[in-house]
């Protein structure tokens, strides 16, 4: 049952995000209901999808994970620095500097690194479906950005290396907080140590 809920959550969450890439359909909806209500509906649908993903994955883990392969221990060690980079990319999406200028879409780069790190470190079916789906979505979204003709959201001011230093600092703090506190608390799996 958990796997079915996880997949439903992925369909809802990714479906909402794929709809954003359909710019004409999105513009039609915004013209009909307004930008504020559109953002509200999108946020609720995405939150429902995310909630279903989290609940479904937790239930799947409780029901007994379906092991497909057993990743070597080094993949877990590789996942840690990859996750640090993913958090820096996440921060750089909002504290924009040269990292943003080079990566163009650091949030999507961060999602791809996050998904890849977890695919390397986990060999069970649920993890492969979840992280593989989110990796595929991030790749699809990045490709779709190349074909968009509209400007998207309002630009965030881009700074220089000072912003990069701040993004690295905040990304490192978030990485440590998730690694030491939130991942063990929410996921039940310690990142550092045994």
Buried (B, 14 or more C-beta within 10 A) or exposed (E): EBBEBBBBBBBBBBEBBBBBBEBEEBEEBBEEEEEEEBEEEBEEBBEBBBBBBBBBBBBBBEEEBBEEEEBEEEBBEBBBEBBBBBBBBBBBBEBBBBBBBEBEBBBBBBBBBBBBBBBBBBBBBBBBBBBBBBBEBBBBBBEBEEEEEEEEEEEEEEBEEEBBEBBBEBBBEBBBEBBBEEBBEEBEEEBEEE
